Amino acid sequence: MKKYNIKQNVIKPITPESAVSLSGLFYKRVKATPDKIAYHYYDHMSEAWKYLTWSEAYSEVEKWQTILRSFDIKAKEKVALLLKNCPEWVFAEQAALSIGAVIVPLYTNDRPENIAYILDNAEIKILIIENNQQIELLKSISSQLQKLTAIISLAPTINSSSEEGRANSPVQQIRLPLYYYKERITTKPHVYYRYHSDSDDLATIVYTSGTTGKPKGVMLSHRNILFDTWASISAVPCRSDDKFLSFLPLSHMFERTAGYYIPMMSGAEIAYARSIDLLAADLQIIKPTVLVTVPRIFERVHQKIMSQLDKKPLLAQQLFKLTVDIGWKRFLFQQHKYKWFPGLLLWPLLNKIIAQKVMNKLGGNLRLAISGGAALSNDIAQFFIGLGLTITQGYGMTEAGPVISTNKLSSNDPFSVGQILPGIQTKLTSKGELLVKADNVMKGYWKNKQATTKIIDAEHWLHTGDKAELKDNHLYITGRVKEILVLSNGEKVPPGDLEMAICSDPAFEQAIVIGEARPFLSAIIVLNEKMWPELADEAHINAKDQGALHDKQVCKIVTSKISNLLTSFPGYEQIRRVKLVLKPWTINNGMLTPTMKLKRNTILKNFGGDIDDLYVGHI
């Protein structure tokens, strides 16, 4: 392969005007930098990391075109992807888009009933899956899959050449034709087919993982996504020598835009992580320069570091704290928000002996971490920035393509969600709700006009549902318009900030604050299972005893810990009683959405009796 010299070949981003469509974006990138590495991936057959150039990716898309066209897929028909992040996700998507089809991404960890609903609601013709694991998942909903024309698998193992094997195959139980993708590739020379999509044509339907009710299908056009991608790199430029490590699901628009379309538009490389469990190892191997992530990843790393630090001598703890403090002030000085002081002279030494060791755990080359999907707590942001990691926090929603704002490197306020992207209009209602209008706003909800007119008004303003403030050109999200607890005394409490503060303690994995129409606030706390024995020891009880989680002394200790975490909150926002559990809330048990957000109504319903017990004698 010809080595692509980035310094000699200035790689310019591809403009939306030049691309016109997402398939046009891919085509233009291939023509501009055919020999540059596009994708890194781990090949399980050879147990080695491999790469593909843009021209090699182009050849793979040609093959996927022949597969889809063999099923007579036409423009505007729907193709669903039930795949983990991998090059084939891109190839299948680009092949479908290039023939004018519409992509519907699915979460691999979603519940079967949600998948069934989406496949039916979106009128999916072709479903592309990874392996037998997905077939097993589909077995429970096989009666609801009759509208599918075919299922295409990346793995050959679920096909059986024997009659007995086919009879016992899960494919037979689903009673749908299933094909190994390589068997559908024709032997004829592949000719890249390009359906010339209009920029306003529908490109994808992305189902929101709403915390209540059935998911809604967000219709995004090529223009919506290209506009948002271009506006994003205009705010935070992506370099052509950047290497992204992709691990958030491509079924979410945050990763799809920030970790797929932005690198493609800019000519950067993408490496696909093997799994979340192997993320730490993959960071060491890939050594990315950019990481698109969510606050939960930072929180887990922070908890691990703090747990290890608690076991170190007091001097080591004080030195670490000094490093974070000096590093944070150094950041503020660079942002022209803090005066120079002699302590900054200590940074090179502190960086060498403390901070760089942490950064090396993240690969050692990370120049930027893009945080989104949920709010990043101030303490966590300050901690990592103090260790020398550049974090830009942004804000958005699927209905806006998804990015609305992001912090620029030259004006980075990590306690905000940044500046509004160029080309986006905003305004605040009398209640403080943020409204948005621009080319990134969705076409509407699929087959749901009522929901569309509820969120997009007659003047085409998108109602985000978030309360916000604008200060010094920076956007601050202050809460949800509807997500407010009103205590029986009339005090109004946004639970999100309290829950974030509680979970800053590594002993508390998850928390939900309760208090609607109640005299005071309570909380259900999911404890860190590994730290639970220490907590029990503190209360002088056996952690294995039945009823230990209900022990009054344990609850008193937890309430005291929470009180210390909430000292900056007003008195009426203090937690007076707690319900403790060890079983985490997960996607599989229905307590979390596929994007890891609490399903409040489901949790409250599940713990209804326990919640009533917390208020016995106080109703």
Secondary structure, 3 states (H helix, E strand, C coil): CCCCCCCCCCCCCCCHHHHCCHHHHHHHHHHHCCCCEEEEEEECCCCEEEEEEHHHHHHHHHHHHHHHHHCCCCCCCEEEEECCCCHHHHHHHHHHHHCCCEEEECCCCCCHHHHHHHHHHCCEEEEEECCHHHHHHHHCCHHHCCCCCEEEECCCCCCCCCHHHHHHCHHHHHCCCEEEHHHHCCCCCCCCCCCCCCCCCEEEEEECCCCCCCCCEEEEEHHHHHHHHHHHHHHCCCCCCCEEEECCCCCCHHHHHHHHHHHHHHCCEEEECCCCCCHHHHHHHHCCCEEEECHHHHHHHHHHHHHHHCCCCHHHHHHHHHHHHHHHHHHHHHCCCCCCCHHHHHHHHHHHHHHHHHHHHCCCCCCEEEECCCCCCHHHHHHHHHCCCCEEEEEECHHHCCEEEECECCECCCCCCCEECCCCEEEECCCCEEEEECCCCCCEECCCHHHHHHHECCCCCEEEEEEEEEECCEEEEEEECCCCEECCCCCEECHHHHHHHHCCCCCEEEEEEECCCCCCEEEEEEECCCCHHHHHHHCCCCCCCCCHHHCHHHHHHHHHHHHHHCCCCCHHHCEEEEEEECCCCCCCCCCECCCCCECHHHHHHHCHHHHHHHCCCCC
